[in-house]
């Protein structure tokens, strides 16, 4: 009788350990599957990111803010001029502003076309601390800026034509 009790206790303990191992293995596999799915979804959303442009307007319907978020690009081994210089443009009334290349390693070009006669304008370059690094009172059709004198970082290019204002984030590599 004592042996039967010992045997039943042995079997009971063995079954409990077996069930615990199975539950642990099952929970472990669920956790691994969850992590794998989470990684796949996050990578897929990162790869499908798009360039987004957001605008803000005041109560009268005037555009007061423009924000551009660029998608991260894959490595491109094409080094033709058209693949390196990718201008970004904005229309302010009839005035078109085109900036290239951004990011820049040195020379930055700001093209301003269709400037009305007798309209005042200015261009300012700020560092990330808000200090003015460059101020230009007159606007021309092509305004080159030498960023090679500035350290690597992020700068703000402020352009005002008449009453219209535009701000750009410039990356110096």
URVENTA-V896500 format. One record per residue. RES is the residue in one small letter. SS is DSSP state (a for helix, b for strand, c for the rest). Layout:
# URVENTA-V896500
res->[RES | RES]
ss->[SS | SS]
This chain:
# URVENTA-V896500
res->[x | x | x | x | x | x | x | x | x | x | x | x | x | x | x | x | x | x | x | x | x | x | x | x | x | x | x | x | x | x | x | x | x | x | x | x | x | x | x | x | x | x | x | x | x | x | x | x | x | x | x | x | x | x | x | x | x | x | x | x | x | x | x | x | x | x | x | x | x | x | x | x | x | x | x | x | x | x | x | x | x | x | x | x | x | x | x | x | x | x | x | x | x | x | x | x | x | x | x | x | x | x | x | x | x | x | x | x | x | x | x | x | x | x | x | x | x | x | x | x | x | x | x | x | x | x | x | x | x | x | x | x | x | x | x | x | x | x | x | x | x | x | x | x | x | x | x | x | x | x | x | x | x | x | x | x | x | x | x | x | x | x | x | x | x | x | x | x | x | x | x | x | x]
ss->[c | a | a | a | a | a | a | a | a | a | a | a | a | a | a | a | a | a | a | a | a | a | a | a | a | a | a | a | a | a | a | a | a | a | a | a | a | a | a | a | a | a | a | a | a | a | a | c | c | c | c | b | b | b | b | b | b | c | c | c | c | c | b | b | b | b | b | b | b | c | c | c | c | c | c | c | c | c | c | c | a | a | a | a | c | c | c | b | b | b | b | b | c | c | b | b | b | b | b | b | c | c | c | b | c | c | b | b | b | b | b | b | b | c | c | c | c | c | c | c | b | b | b | b | b | b | c | c | c | c | c | b | b | b | b | b | c | c | c | c | c | b | b | b | b | b | a | a | a | c | c | c | b | b | b | b | b | b | b | b | b | c | c | b | b | b | b | b | b | b | b | b | c]
